[in-house]
Amino acid sequence: MTELRVIAIDDEPLALRRLEWCLQDMPGIALVAKTGDPRHGLEMIRTLSPDVVLLDVEMPELSGFELIESLGTFGDASLPEIVFVTAFDHFAVKAFGISAVDYLLKPVERSRLLEALERARVRRELRDAQARVQELREIVDSLRTERRGGGTQKKYDTELWIREGDARVRVPVQMIERLEADGDYVRLHIGQRVRLMRARLGDLADRLDPAQFVRIHRSEIVRHDLIAAIRRHDSGRTFAVLAGGREVPVSRRYVARISETLRFRKQGA
């Protein structure tokens, strides 16, 4: 059984402690982080890439629904499954309207929580399988195009233009080391400098040459030649080790792709 990695976010300390108690000794379940601060929780989700988030609805500064909206596109296979935990039942329709796995009322019963997590496990495995099928289809389509002689060669961007104040600045793509999603912006890492570009990372991924860049996470694209190794930690998470020693998390969805990148690069060396 694959371990299900869970994050709990609830601004009520007693509710958070009850979730932690309920999760103790659950088979195949690991509580990797918890917080009462929804903004901190948002950062933990982006950093730790959990499988499931147990999420309160009504919290100060950032509600559960607002937190989800900040994560990205619903249905993205790299996003976590959401189980809402709240004292109010009138949010249920909205919760299921955004494809939440389940909706639990406080105080949470351990058996009910286990049921919700098992439902999340099944849906997660289905999403992973669908993502893998899509990846295989893309590989097959690429091979078919290659056998036909390549067809029309797609042209990728060799430069990006960003706005800084009243000016538009040109950034050659070959200077970019990695790209990091930041809400409605993308951080372009160029040596020790970071420049902000108003764009979605997914849109830029389609504009960059896959022979030069590889997506390793929903929020990270890295230049091939900067990846020195792939390292799997005891926690089960996978990281790409970049030149200089920096480690960047790799989503399970992209592990096979980055492994192929390193293998072909080694063969071509």
N, C-alpha and C positions, 0 to 999 in steps of 0.2 A: 504494500500500500504506500503510495506516494504521500509524504508528509504535507499537510495543509498548513501554510504559514498564515497566521492571523494577526491583525492589529485591531485593538479596541480603542475607540475614541468616545469619551463621554465626560461631560463637565461635572457630573455628580460623583464625588469620590466613593460614596457607598455603592452606587450602581457599577462603577468601574471595578471595585473590589469583588462584587458579586460575580461579574463576568469572569474575572480571574479565577475565582473559586470554582465556578462551573466548568472552566476549561481544564482544570487540573486533572491529570491522568486520563484525559480523553485519548483514545487510541488514534494515532496518525494525525494529531492536532498539536501545533506548537504556537503559543502566544509569543510572538517575536518582539512586540512593543505595545505600550499602552500610554495614553495621555489624556488629560482633561482639557487640553488646549487645542481647539480645532485647527488653528493655523499651524501649530507644531505637528499636528496629525497629518495635515496635507503634505508637509515636507517629508515626514516619515514614509508616507505612501510612495512618494516620488523616489526616495532614496532606497527603501528596503524592498520595493516591488512585492508586496504581500499577495497571497492568493485571495484572501477574504478580508473585508473590513467590517467590523461590528460598529455601527455608527448611530449615535444619538441624533435626533432630528433637531430639537430646539436647544441651541447653544449660543452663548453670547458672541458677538462679532461676526461669527460665520456659522450659518445653520448647516445641517447635514446635507440638504439639497444644494446649497451654494457651494459646499465643499466638493460635491460630485461634479458640478458644472465646471469647477476649476481644474479638474483632472484631465479633461479632454473629451474625445468623441465617444459616445456610448456605443458598445459593441466592439470596441477595439480589443483584440484578443490579449493584449498585454496589460489591460486594466484589471483591477481586482473585482471579484464579486462583492456585492453589497448586501449586508443583512442589517436592516434598520432595527434599532432597539429604542423604544420610547414609551412614555407613560400615557400617550394619547393615541386613540384609534382613528381619529379623523384624518390622519395623513396617509392612511393605507392606500387609498385609490391613487394618489400622486406617486407613492413609492413604487407600486407595481407598474405605474405608467412609464417609469423610467427603467423598467426591467430589473428591479431589485429582486434578489433571490428569495427573501422572506422578510416578514415584518413581525417582530416579537414585542409583546407588551411587558412592561416591568410590573412586578419583579420577575425576572427571567427564570424559567424552570430549566434545569439542566437537561432533561430529556428533550424538551422542545428546542433548545439550542443545538443539541447534537443532531437532531433531525434537520435543522436548517443548514448546518455545516455539511452534512452528507449530501444534501441537495446541491449545495454550492460545489462540492467535489465533483459530482456527476456533470454539472454544467461546465465546470472548468475543464474537465477532461474532454468534453465534447468540443469546446471552443479550441482547445489545443490541437485536437485532431483535425478540425476544419482548417485551422491555420496551416497545419502541415500539408494537408491536401492542396491548399491554394499555392503553397510554396513549390510543391512538386509540379503543379500545373504550369507555374511560371518557368520552371527549369525545362520542362518538356517543350513549351512554346519557344523558349530560347534556342533549344537544340534544333527544332524544326526550322526556325528562321535561319540558323547557321547552315543547315544542310541545303536550304534553298538558295544559298549564296548571300545571305545577309539581308536581302531586300533593301528597303530604304534605310540608310544609316541615320539613326537618331542623333541629333546634335545636342550636346550638353553645354551648359553654361561654362564659360571660361572666366567669367567675372561676375561679381555681384555688386549692386549699387545700394548704398545705405544713406539714409538722411541724417545729417548731423547739423542741428540748427537750421539755417537757411540754405545750407549747401548739400549737394549730393556727392558722396565720396565713392570712388571706385575701389573695389577690393578684388584683386586677382584670386581666383579659386585656388591656385597652386600654393598660395601663402597660408591658407586656412588649415589648421591642424585638426580641429574638431568643432562640431556645432552642437549646441545645447539648448533645448527648448526652455523657454521662460514665459509661460502664459501666451500672450499674443505676439511675443517677440522670440527671436533666436539669438543666442550669444555666439558670436564668431570668435573663436580663440585663435589668435595670431601671435605666436611666440608668447611674450609676457603681457600682451595687450588683449583686451576684450572689447569687441564692438557690437552694439545692438542693432539688429535688423528687424523691422516689423514684418513678420512672415510666420507661417506655420511650418514646423519642421517637416511634416509630411509632404508639403508642396515643394520644399527645397530638395527633399530626397529624390523626387522625380526629375529634378533639374540637374543633379550632380551625376557625373560619370561613375557608374558602379565599379569600373576598373580602378578608380582612385579612392572612392569612399564606400564605407559599409555601415549600415545601420545596426547598432548593437543593442538598442533600447528604444522605447517609445520616445525618450527625451534625449538621445545621444546618437550622433553620427560621427564616425572617426575616419581619418585618412588611413588607408591600408598600411602604408609603410611605417606608421607610428606604433602599430600593434606588435609588441615583442613576444607576448605569450598569453595563454589563457590559464587562469588559475581557479580551481574550485576550493572554496573554504569549507571548514568543518560544518558550517551552518547549512551547507547544501547550495549556497548561492555561487554563481559563476561571475568572475571578473576578467576583464581584458586588462592586461598589464601594458601600459604605454611606455614609450621611450622616456627614460627619466624616472621610472618607477611608479608613476601615478596609476591607481587602479580605478577602473570605471565599471559599474555593474552591467552585466549582460542579461537581458531578459531570456527566459527559456525559449521564447519564440525564435530568437535569433542565434542561439548557441550553435545549431547545425550550420547556419550560413557563415558565421565567423570562423568556424573550424575549417570549412571548405576553403575560405579565403586564405588561411594560413597554409593549408596543405598545397594549394596550387602555387602560392608564392614560393614555397620551399622547392617545389618541383621545377619552377622556372629559374631558380637561383643558379 
